[in-house]
Amino acid sequence: MNLPLDMNMLDLGLVLIMLLFMAALAAYSALFKYGFILSTAGLGVTTLAFCKCRRPLFYAIVVATVVALYFVFTRLLYVRLP
């Protein structure tokens, strides 16, 4: 298959970011046994860091949303989360 020149070349920086994000997902699944809040907030913060987000408010929103979801599922819907 003959692809244009820019399609044949790999952007190693992008490949590294994808590999690091895959490692973050693996860490998320490993940390899930320590609790929903810790692992999910950690994944959200890591995702924002990969996107180079510099606004502290966004990080606070992620953590607050995770905590709110935890209480909605455990207290209102009576779903057991780790």
Buried (B, 14 or more C-beta within 10 A) or exposed (E): EEEEEEEEEEEEEEEEEEEEBEEBEEBBEEBBEEEBBBBBBBBBBBBBEEEEBEEEEBBEEBBEEBBEBBEEBEEEEEEEEE
